[in-house]
Amino acid sequence: MRMLRNTAGAALVALCLVATLTGCGLGTAGGRILSGSLSGPVEDVESLEGLHIGVGSKNFSENIILGKMAISLLASAGADVTDLTNIPGSASAREAHLQGQIDAMWEYTGTGWIAYLGEEKPIPDEQEQYEAVRKRDLDENQLVWLPPAPMNNTYGFAMTQATKKKLGISKLSELPTVPVEERTFCVESEFTNRPDGLPGMLKTYGVPQGRPNGVPDGNLKTFQTGAIYSATDAGKCNFGEVFTTDGRIKALDLVVLEDDKQYFPKYNVSLVVREEVLDDYPQIADLFAPVSEELTDEELIELNARVDVDGEEAVDVAWEWLVEKGFVTEE
């Protein structure tokens, strides 16, 4: 979901993107663009006629849903939109944005601060984290982060109801009370090496990775992102690495342990637009402000579940949400 900035692949991706967005097999979603008429809180937003804009996203459900949402809103406002959603990996998507191959995409404040801007420590306060990312990325890369949504799709660790009952814990700070043999974790391989990942979390909560009296390496099992949820539900480990707005948490009735020491960065989502595009069409900010305000954790959990659990298409889920919330009407 979120890749580190300093990877060998990033340089190759950059070279590919200089030629064309798809020149090295950089797949995108494309597909249908659903549009109608603006209504409700955005009805009086000035037309975007004359704007040609490429909208990107990463290749996981939530970001694709948000990308499709942006595409429908912009198209309904009169813009000529190119759908470049479903770019494989954060590094590729970010490079496309930096190179001007895409003009707008939804990004996460924690990803911007840690993975893209190279900081090591997150800022605990959500607003301060946003403002710090906004200033740095504007100054250094001419990318504007619009006001963030209240949703926070951060990392977490989930367990089944049965595990909660057996171990009697609800917070990560209670991990030291769990017997060593019960401190079993299902994680992605990347998460075991991230600066904001597993080793730092376990150290923060007093059960260091690789220590006999902490979390021995034999207690770790690695899976692909999507497989962690089913593996945790099936009891292959007691604690599974999750993203806190993933709909599978609700569908499987998993319980997320409270990050009571606030180890994990805040990952509020924000539409990030190239400065030159926003200078020419400042009404983009007015178009997205009320939409971002509606994007809570609860809303994203429901939308993500419709795609990841129920198998619906992201473009339909995004469009129906915009209609339901009164931002667009069908023509």
C-alpha positions as CSV (number, residue, x, y, z in Angstrom):
1,M,0.0,0.0,0.0
2,R,2.6,2.5,1.0
3,M,6.1,2.0,-0.3
4,L,9.3,3.7,0.8
5,R,10.7,6.5,-1.3
6,N,14.3,5.4,-1.5
7,T,14.0,2.2,-3.5
8,A,16.0,1.0,-6.4
9,G,12.9,0.7,-8.4
10,A,12.0,4.4,-8.0
11,A,14.8,5.5,-10.3
12,L,13.8,3.1,-13.0
13,V,10.2,4.2,-12.7
14,A,11.3,7.8,-13.1
15,L,13.1,7.0,-16.3
16,C,10.1,5.2,-17.7
17,L,7.8,8.0,-16.8
18,V,9.8,10.6,-18.6
19,A,8.9,8.9,-21.9
20,T,5.3,8.0,-21.2
21,L,3.1,7.0,-18.3
22,T,2.6,3.6,-19.7
23,G,5.9,3.1,-21.5
24,C,7.3,0.6,-19.1
25,G,4.1,-1.2,-18.5
26,L,2.7,1.2,-15.8
27,G,-0.8,-0.2,-15.9
28,T,-3.8,2.1,-15.1
29,A,-7.5,1.4,-14.5
30,G,-9.1,3.6,-17.2
31,G,-12.6,2.4,-17.9
32,R,-15.9,4.2,-17.5
33,I,-16.1,7.8,-16.4
34,L,-19.4,8.5,-14.8
35,S,-20.6,12.1,-14.7
36,G,-23.7,14.2,-14.2
37,S,-24.5,17.6,-12.8
38,L,-23.1,19.2,-9.6
39,S,-25.6,19.6,-6.9
40,G,-26.0,20.5,-3.2
41,P,-22.9,22.0,-1.5
42,V,-21.0,22.1,-4.8
43,E,-23.8,23.2,-7.1
44,D,-22.5,26.8,-7.4
45,V,-18.8,25.9,-8.0
46,E,-17.5,27.7,-11.1
47,S,-17.3,25.5,-14.2
48,L,-14.0,23.8,-15.0
49,E,-14.6,23.9,-18.7
50,G,-11.3,24.1,-20.5
51,L,-9.4,22.1,-17.9
52,H,-7.6,19.0,-19.1
53,I,-6.5,17.0,-16.1
54,G,-5.1,13.6,-15.4
55,V,-6.2,11.9,-12.1
56,G,-4.1,9.1,-10.7
57,S,-4.3,6.6,-7.8
58,K,-2.4,3.8,-6.3
59,N,-3.5,0.2,-6.9
60,F,-5.4,-0.6,-3.7
61,S,-9.2,-0.4,-3.4
62,E,-9.5,2.7,-1.2
63,N,-7.3,4.9,-3.3
64,I,-9.0,3.7,-6.5
65,I,-12.4,4.5,-5.0
66,L,-11.2,8.0,-4.1
67,G,-9.6,8.4,-7.5
68,K,-12.9,7.5,-9.2
69,M,-14.7,9.9,-6.9
70,A,-12.3,12.8,-8.0
71,I,-12.8,11.9,-11.7
72,S,-16.6,11.9,-11.5
73,L,-16.6,15.2,-9.6
74,L,-14.2,17.0,-12.0
75,A,-16.0,15.6,-15.1
76,S,-19.4,16.7,-13.6
77,A,-17.9,20.2,-13.2
78,G,-17.0,20.3,-16.9
79,A,-13.3,19.2,-16.9
80,D,-11.9,16.9,-19.5
81,V,-10.5,14.1,-17.3
82,T,-8.0,11.4,-18.1
83,D,-8.4,8.3,-15.8
84,L,-4.9,7.2,-14.7
85,T,-6.0,5.3,-11.6
86,N,-4.6,2.0,-10.4
87,I,-0.8,2.8,-10.7
88,P,1.2,0.0,-9.2
89,G,2.8,1.2,-6.0
90,S,3.3,4.4,-4.1
91,A,6.8,5.0,-5.7
92,S,5.4,4.8,-9.2
93,A,2.4,7.0,-8.4
94,R,4.5,9.6,-6.7
95,E,7.0,9.8,-9.5
96,A,4.2,10.2,-12.0
97,H,2.9,13.1,-10.0
98,L,6.3,14.7,-9.6
99,Q,6.9,14.4,-13.4
100,G,3.6,16.0,-14.2
101,Q,2.2,12.8,-15.8
102,I,-0.7,13.1,-13.5
103,D,-2.1,16.4,-12.1
104,A,-4.1,15.2,-9.0
105,M,-4.4,12.3,-6.7
106,W,-5.4,11.5,-3.2
107,E,-2.4,11.0,-0.8
108,Y,-1.9,10.3,2.9
109,T,-0.2,12.7,5.2
110,G,1.9,10.0,6.9
111,T,3.1,8.7,3.6
112,G,4.0,12.1,2.4
113,W,6.0,12.9,5.6
114,I,7.8,9.6,6.1
115,A,8.0,7.9,2.8
116,Y,8.2,10.9,0.3
117,L,9.8,13.7,2.3
118,G,12.2,11.4,4.2
119,E,11.3,12.3,7.8
120,E,11.9,9.7,10.5
121,K,9.4,10.8,13.2
122,P,5.7,11.4,12.6
123,I,3.9,14.4,14.1
124,P,1.2,13.1,16.5
125,D,-1.2,16.0,16.0
126,E,-3.2,15.4,12.8
127,Q,-3.5,19.1,11.8
128,E,0.2,19.8,12.5
129,Q,1.2,16.8,10.5
130,Y,-0.9,18.0,7.6
131,E,0.5,21.5,7.7
132,A,4.1,20.3,7.9
133,V,3.6,18.1,4.8
134,R,1.7,20.8,2.9
135,K,4.5,23.3,3.5
136,R,7.3,21.0,2.6
137,D,5.7,19.6,-0.6
138,L,4.6,23.0,-1.8
139,D,8.1,24.5,-1.3
140,E,10.1,21.6,-2.7
141,N,7.8,20.1,-5.3
142,Q,5.1,22.6,-6.1
143,L,2.4,20.2,-5.0
144,V,-0.6,21.5,-3.1
145,W,-2.3,19.4,-0.4
146,L,-5.9,20.5,0.0
147,P,-7.5,20.3,3.5
148,P,-7.5,16.7,4.7
149,A,-10.4,14.4,5.4
150,P,-11.1,13.3,8.9
151,M,-10.5,9.6,8.0
152,N,-7.2,8.2,9.2
153,N,-6.2,5.1,7.3
154,T,-3.2,4.2,9.5
155,Y,-1.6,0.9,10.4
156,G,-3.1,-1.2,13.2
157,F,-3.1,-4.7,14.6
158,A,-6.3,-6.7,14.7
159,M,-7.4,-9.9,16.5
160,T,-10.5,-12.1,16.5
161,Q,-13.1,-11.8,19.1
162,A,-12.0,-15.2,20.4
163,T,-8.4,-14.0,20.8
164,K,-9.6,-10.9,22.6
165,K,-11.5,-13.0,25.1
166,K,-8.6,-15.4,25.6
167,L,-5.9,-12.8,26.1
168,G,-8.0,-10.1,27.7
169,I,-6.3,-7.2,26.1
170,S,-7.5,-4.2,24.0
171,K,-4.4,-2.0,23.8
172,L,-0.9,-2.4,22.3
173,S,0.5,-1.4,25.6
174,E,-0.8,-4.6,27.1
175,L,1.3,-6.8,24.8
176,P,3.9,-7.4,27.6
177,T,1.2,-9.2,29.6
178,V,0.7,-11.7,26.8
179,P,2.8,-14.9,27.1
180,V,5.7,-15.0,24.6
181,E,4.3,-18.0,22.8
182,E,1.0,-16.1,22.2
183,R,2.8,-13.0,20.7
184,T,2.3,-14.2,17.1
185,F,2.0,-11.7,14.2
186,C,0.9,-11.9,10.6
187,V,2.6,-9.1,8.6
188,E,3.7,-8.0,5.2
189,S,7.4,-8.5,4.4
190,E,7.8,-4.7,3.8
191,F,6.3,-3.9,7.2
192,T,9.2,-5.7,8.9
193,N,11.7,-3.2,7.5
194,R,9.8,0.1,7.4
195,P,10.9,3.0,9.6
196,D,7.3,3.3,10.8
197,G,6.8,-0.5,10.8
198,L,7.0,-3.5,13.1
199,P,10.4,-3.3,14.8
200,G,9.8,0.2,16.0
201,M,6.3,-0.6,17.2
202,L,7.4,-3.7,19.1
203,K,10.3,-1.7,20.7
204,T,7.9,1.1,21.7
205,Y,5.6,-1.3,23.4
206,G,8.3,-3.2,25.3
207,V,8.4,-6.5,23.3
208,P,11.4,-6.1,21.0
209,Q,11.5,-8.1,17.8
210,G,14.0,-11.0,17.7
211,R,14.4,-11.2,21.5
212,P,13.5,-14.5,23.3
213,N,11.5,-12.4,25.9
214,G,10.0,-10.1,23.3
215,V,8.8,-11.4,19.9
216,P,11.0,-14.2,18.6
217,D,11.4,-14.2,14.8
218,G,9.7,-17.5,14.7
219,N,6.5,-15.8,15.9
220,L,6.3,-13.8,12.7
221,K,4.5,-15.0,9.6
222,T,4.6,-13.0,6.3
223,F,1.7,-12.7,3.9
224,Q,0.5,-10.6,1.0
225,T,-1.6,-7.6,2.3
226,G,-5.0,-9.1,1.5
227,A,-4.2,-12.5,2.9
228,I,-3.4,-11.2,6.4
229,Y,-7.1,-10.6,7.1
230,S,-8.1,-14.2,6.4
231,A,-5.0,-15.6,8.1
232,T,-5.8,-13.7,11.2
233,D,-9.4,-14.8,11.1
234,A,-8.3,-18.4,10.6
235,G,-6.1,-18.3,13.7
236,K,-2.7,-18.5,12.0
237,C,-1.6,-15.7,14.3
238,N,-3.1,-13.8,17.1
239,F,-2.4,-10.3,15.7
240,G,-2.6,-9.3,12.1
241,E,-1.3,-6.1,10.5
242,V,-4.2,-4.2,9.0
243,F,-5.2,-0.8,7.6
244,T,-7.7,0.7,9.9
245,T,-10.3,1.7,7.2
246,D,-10.3,-1.7,5.5
247,G,-13.8,-3.1,5.1
248,R,-12.6,-6.6,5.9
249,I,-12.1,-5.7,9.6
250,K,-15.9,-5.2,9.9
251,A,-16.8,-8.1,7.6
252,L,-14.7,-10.5,9.7
253,D,-15.7,-8.9,13.0
254,L,-12.0,-8.3,13.9
255,V,-11.0,-6.0,16.8
256,V,-8.3,-3.4,16.3
257,L,-5.9,-2.9,19.3
258,E,-5.7,0.7,20.5
259,D,-2.4,2.3,19.6
260,D,-2.4,4.1,23.0
261,K,1.2,5.4,22.7
262,Q,0.4,6.8,19.2
263,Y,3.3,5.0,17.5
264,F,1.9,4.9,14.0
265,P,1.8,8.1,11.9
266,K,-1.5,9.8,11.0
267,Y,-2.6,8.9,7.5
268,N,-5.3,11.5,6.8
269,V,-6.1,11.6,3.1
270,S,-5.9,14.8,1.0
271,L,-6.3,15.6,-2.6
272,V,-2.9,16.7,-3.9
273,V,-2.9,19.0,-7.0
274,R,0.0,20.4,-9.0
275,E,0.3,24.1,-8.1
276,E,0.1,25.3,-11.7
277,V,-3.2,23.5,-12.2
278,L,-4.6,25.0,-9.0
279,D,-3.4,28.5,-9.9
280,D,-5.4,28.3,-13.1
281,Y,-8.4,26.7,-11.6
282,P,-8.6,27.6,-7.9
283,Q,-12.3,26.5,-7.8
284,I,-11.0,22.9,-7.5
285,A,-10.4,23.6,-3.8
286,D,-14.1,24.6,-3.4
287,L,-15.2,21.5,-5.3
288,F,-13.5,19.1,-3.0
289,A,-13.7,20.8,0.4
290,P,-17.2,19.6,1.3
291,V,-16.5,16.1,-0.1
292,S,-13.4,15.7,2.0
293,E,-15.3,16.6,5.1
294,E,-17.6,13.6,4.5
295,L,-14.8,11.1,4.3
296,T,-14.8,9.6,7.7
297,D,-13.3,6.3,8.9
298,E,-16.9,4.8,9.0
299,E,-17.7,6.0,5.4
300,L,-14.4,4.5,4.0
301,I,-14.9,1.2,5.8
302,E,-18.3,0.8,4.2
303,L,-17.0,1.8,0.7
304,N,-14.0,-0.4,1.0
305,A,-16.1,-3.4,2.0
306,R,-18.4,-3.0,-1.0
307,V,-15.3,-3.5,-3.2
308,D,-13.2,-5.9,-1.2
309,V,-15.9,-8.0,0.4
310,D,-19.0,-7.6,-1.9
311,G,-17.0,-7.5,-5.2
312,E,-18.5,-4.3,-6.6
313,E,-16.7,-2.1,-9.0
314,A,-14.9,0.9,-7.5
315,V,-16.3,3.3,-10.2
316,D,-19.9,2.4,-9.3
317,V,-19.2,2.6,-5.5
318,A,-17.7,6.0,-5.9
319,W,-20.4,7.4,-8.1
320,E,-23.3,6.0,-6.0
321,W,-21.7,7.6,-2.9
322,L,-21.5,11.0,-4.6
323,V,-25.2,10.7,-5.6
324,E,-26.2,9.5,-2.1
325,K,-24.4,12.4,-0.4
326,G,-26.0,14.9,-2.8
327,F,-22.9,16.1,-4.6
328,V,-24.0,15.1,-8.1
329,T,-27.2,14.1,-9.8
330,E,-27.6,11.8,-12.7
331,E,-28.4,13.4,-16.1
